[in-house]
């Protein structure tokens, strides 16, 4: 074998080894970037879910009135929980217009000289004191407690109670939520001290009972990873 052929082969081997080294380095770089991309997708999935889940909680009255809701699995009822500070009564209502006209209201009133609460189903045809429903559509699993000025109310409300004259059919795609509190203790329903409503209709189809945040997180992450062919 002539010297120039030997030299050519040696240079070829060196070039092949150099190319192989560069390929391995590039492969390691791409694997690192791929891992980083997977991590960013996981973070994005969790953040996206977190925004969705937060829609089940609404806060009013500078954090003194907190309302949570969960839609039942059968899409037929809402589980409502209210924790608020009030000495007299608290109210939560549903309205198609964001005011008292035609509103459907649940009121928990403190019984005088007691820590017990009287909970009633009410409706309102106009602004002013609401009227007691003829048909009290209150679930048997209702919980109402009071400690100092902190009132806890939990109840289940069917989206359609069957009461066509004094109850509102709550649509899943949104309705205004009303709130009110009174710090005046009395046998009658005294005028509210503070009140308000959501700035826009609230949707009730984003969080369902029986679907935990962890389960939803895993499902969402898995779906994204499958979509990008990572799993």
TIVEXMI-179385 format. One record per residue (C-alpha): chain; y negated, x negated, z; residue in one letter. Coordinates in Angstrom, 3 decimals. Each point is the difference from the previous one (the first is absolute). Layout:
N
- mol/c2/c1/c3/type
- A/Y/X/Z/A
...
This chain:
231
- mol/c2/c1/c3/type
- A/0.000/0.000/0.000/X
- A/-3.312/-1.452/-1.068/X
- A/-2.722/-0.597/2.590/X
- A/-2.365/2.606/-1.441/X
- A/2.654/2.730/0.228/X
- A/0.732/-0.963/3.618/X
- A/-3.714/0.101/0.802/X
- A/-0.354/3.403/-1.702/X
- A/2.884/1.448/2.021/X
- A/-1.422/-1.345/3.260/X
- A/-3.379/1.575/-0.758/X
- A/1.752/3.286/-0.827/X
- A/1.854/-0.015/3.326/X
- A/-3.229/-0.716/1.854/X
- A/-1.751/2.847/-1.846/X
- A/2.845/2.423/0.745/X
- A/-0.055/-0.905/3.719/X
- A/-3.786/0.380/0.106/X
- A/0.204/3.383/-1.708/X
- A/2.751/1.117/2.381/X
- A/-2.107/-1.054/3.003/X
- A/-3.015/1.892/-1.324/X
- A/2.174/3.077/-0.595/X
- A/1.327/-0.115/3.577/X
- A/-3.527/-0.342/1.393/X
- A/-1.186/2.923/-2.136/X
- A/2.967/2.079/1.126/X
- A/-0.798/-0.714/3.675/X
- A/-3.643/0.932/-0.609/X
- A/0.971/3.294/-1.642/X
- A/2.446/0.830/2.794/X
- A/-2.759/-0.584/2.570/X
- A/-2.401/2.239/-1.915/X
- A/2.718/2.644/-0.368/X
- A/0.529/0.028/3.781/X
- A/-3.743/0.292/0.521/X
- A/-0.094/2.928/-2.426/X
- A/2.812/1.767/1.896/X
- A/-1.853/-0.492/3.259/X
- A/-3.223/1.432/-1.455/X
- A/1.920/3.010/-1.314/X
- A/1.468/0.602/3.448/X
- A/-3.442/-0.200/1.601/X
- A/-1.456/2.349/-2.634/X
- A/2.811/2.499/0.590/X
- A/-0.522/0.046/3.758/X
- A/-3.785/0.294/-0.345/X
- A/0.348/2.858/-2.495/X
- A/2.367/1.861/2.303/X
- A/-2.288/-0.558/2.960/X
- A/-2.869/1.739/-1.770/X
- A/2.228/2.989/-0.789/X
- A/1.428/0.381/3.489/X
- A/-3.441/-0.044/1.620/X
- A/-0.806/3.323/-1.673/X
- A/2.016/1.781/2.705/X
- A/-2.629/-0.750/2.664/X
- A/-3.595/1.244/0.158/X
- A/-2.536/-0.905/2.685/X
- A/-3.100/1.992/0.970/X
- A/-2.607/0.034/2.777/X
- A/-0.434/-3.789/0.150/X
- A/3.702/-0.525/0.656/X
- A/0.266/2.665/2.719/X
- A/1.833/2.479/-2.238/X
- A/3.114/-1.240/-1.788/X
- A/2.161/2.148/-2.256/X
- A/3.382/-0.988/-1.430/X
- A/2.113/1.980/-2.412/X
- A/3.420/-0.292/-1.636/X
- A/1.418/2.208/-2.741/X
- A/3.499/1.331/0.701/X
- A/2.887/-1.037/-2.244/X
- A/0.211/3.461/-1.542/X
- A/-3.722/-0.018/-0.924/X
- A/-0.458/3.268/1.886/X
- A/-1.771/-0.977/3.220/X
- A/-2.336/-2.529/1.611/X
- A/0.448/-1.686/3.353/X
- A/-3.510/-0.359/1.443/X
- A/-0.892/-2.174/2.996/X
- A/-3.473/-0.066/1.535/X
- A/-1.221/-2.292/2.781/X
- A/-3.579/0.648/1.030/X
- A/-2.435/-0.267/2.890/X
- A/-1.302/3.389/1.141/X
- A/-0.531/1.828/3.277/X
- A/-0.005/3.514/-1.456/X
- A/1.980/0.390/-3.211/X
- A/0.957/-1.666/-3.280/X
- A/0.489/1.594/-3.382/X
- A/1.565/-0.995/-3.309/X
- A/-0.372/2.112/-3.100/X
- A/0.653/0.292/-3.714/X
- A/-2.592/1.162/-2.504/X
- A/-0.187/0.319/-3.767/X
- A/-3.757/-0.579/0.099/X
- A/-0.656/-2.476/2.805/X
- A/-1.590/2.583/2.308/X
- A/0.903/2.909/2.291/X
- A/0.080/2.609/-2.758/X
- A/3.589/1.118/-0.339/X
- A/1.205/-2.856/2.240/X
- A/3.367/-0.060/1.772/X
- A/-0.260/-1.510/3.498/X
- A/2.240/-1.167/2.852/X
- A/-1.853/-0.242/3.336/X
- A/1.252/-1.582/3.241/X
- A/-2.129/1.154/2.934/X
- A/0.144/-1.494/3.483/X
- A/0.870/2.597/2.610/X
- A/-2.550/-0.059/2.854/X
- A/1.091/-1.842/3.184/X
- A/3.059/-1.279/-1.817/X
- A/1.251/-2.719/-2.300/X
- A/1.826/2.564/-2.131/X
- A/-1.111/1.100/-3.455/X
- A/-0.067/3.363/-1.712/X
- A/0.724/-0.447/-3.731/X
- A/-0.875/2.742/-2.460/X
- A/0.104/0.701/-3.721/X
- A/-3.403/1.122/-1.320/X
- A/-1.912/0.739/-3.166/X
- A/-3.652/0.160/-0.942/X
- A/-1.715/2.164/-2.599/X
- A/-3.369/-1.713/0.460/X
- A/-1.821/-2.564/2.142/X
- A/0.223/0.874/3.679/X
- A/2.665/0.664/2.593/X
- A/3.448/0.314/-1.636/X
- A/2.215/3.062/0.395/X
- A/3.448/0.005/1.562/X
- A/2.735/0.567/-2.590/X
- A/1.934/3.230/0.308/X
- A/3.107/-1.985/-0.903/X
- A/0.302/-3.213/2.043/X
- A/1.788/-2.433/-2.300/X
- A/0.597/-2.781/2.521/X
- A/3.220/-2.009/-0.093/X
- A/2.284/-0.016/3.036/X
- A/0.078/-3.824/0.025/X
- A/-3.730/-0.204/0.783/X
- A/-1.160/-2.509/2.635/X
- A/-3.396/0.250/1.745/X
- A/-0.943/-2.217/2.943/X
- A/-3.160/-1.182/1.746/X
- A/-0.749/-2.993/2.205/X
- A/-3.570/-0.430/1.212/X
- A/-2.038/0.726/-3.145/X
- A/2.713/-1.065/-2.436/X
- A/1.710/2.852/-1.806/X
- A/3.254/-0.404/-1.933/X
- A/1.082/2.696/-2.435/X
- A/3.044/-0.076/-2.265/X
- A/1.216/2.889/-2.120/X
- A/1.783/0.879/-3.227/X
- A/-1.872/2.117/-2.507/X
- A/1.816/1.547/-2.998/X
- A/-1.958/-0.457/-3.210/X
- A/0.513/3.718/-0.588/X
- A/0.346/1.992/3.237/X
- A/0.480/3.278/-1.817/X
- A/-3.204/1.377/1.531/X
- A/-1.984/0.877/-3.120/X
- A/-3.085/1.376/1.769/X
- A/-0.827/-2.472/2.791/X
- A/1.701/-3.283/-0.952/X
- A/-0.669/-2.398/-2.859/X
- A/2.786/-1.247/-2.266/X
- A/-0.410/-3.774/0.211/X
- A/0.369/-1.681/-3.414/X
- A/1.588/-3.454/-0.173/X
- A/-2.668/-1.253/-2.390/X
- A/-2.775/0.322/2.558/X
- A/-2.004/2.101/2.439/X
- A/-2.916/-0.736/2.346/X
- A/0.796/-0.692/3.656/X
- A/-2.424/1.310/2.634/X
- A/-0.326/-1.293/3.549/X
- A/-1.985/0.994/3.066/X
- A/-0.141/-0.716/3.750/X
- A/-1.712/1.572/3.001/X
- A/-0.698/-1.611/3.341/X
- A/-0.767/3.320/1.697/X
- A/2.767/1.439/2.141/X
- A/0.131/3.785/0.177/X
- A/2.126/3.089/-0.439/X
- A/-1.704/0.789/-3.327/X
- A/-0.042/-2.241/-3.041/X
- A/-3.303/-1.775/0.521/X
- A/-2.050/-1.405/-2.875/X
- A/1.187/-3.340/-1.332/X
- A/-1.754/-3.192/1.023/X
- A/0.957/-1.917/-3.137/X
- A/1.617/0.969/-3.271/X
- A/0.585/-1.155/-3.540/X
- A/2.324/-0.089/-2.980/X
- A/1.472/-2.428/-2.497/X
- A/-2.339/-1.014/-2.796/X
- A/2.629/0.902/-2.582/X
- A/3.249/1.994/-0.115/X
- A/2.930/-1.802/1.629/X
- A/3.288/-0.350/-1.876/X
- A/3.182/0.592/1.962/X
- A/2.652/-1.285/-2.410/X
- A/-0.255/-3.775/0.660/X
- A/1.981/-0.332/3.259/X
- A/3.202/1.905/0.772/X
- A/1.982/0.328/3.194/X
- A/3.115/-2.142/0.226/X
- A/-1.339/-2.755/-2.275/X
- A/-0.866/-2.984/2.176/X
- A/-2.583/-2.593/-0.971/X
- A/2.707/-2.689/-0.099/X
- A/2.234/2.034/-2.310/X
- A/-2.891/0.792/-2.293/X
- A/-1.067/-3.654/-0.013/X
- A/3.479/-1.233/-0.974/X
- A/0.279/2.642/-2.729/X
- A/-3.373/-0.869/-1.471/X
- A/0.625/-3.747/0.085/X
- A/3.460/0.404/-1.578/X
- A/-1.433/2.101/-2.797/X
- A/-2.643/-2.615/-0.816/X
- A/2.475/-2.880/0.103/X
- A/2.444/1.822/-2.263/X
- A/-2.831/0.764/-2.403/X
- A/-0.821/-3.697/-0.430/X
- A/3.712/-0.967/-0.171/X
- A/-0.087/-1.965/3.251/X
- A/3.011/1.685/1.647/X
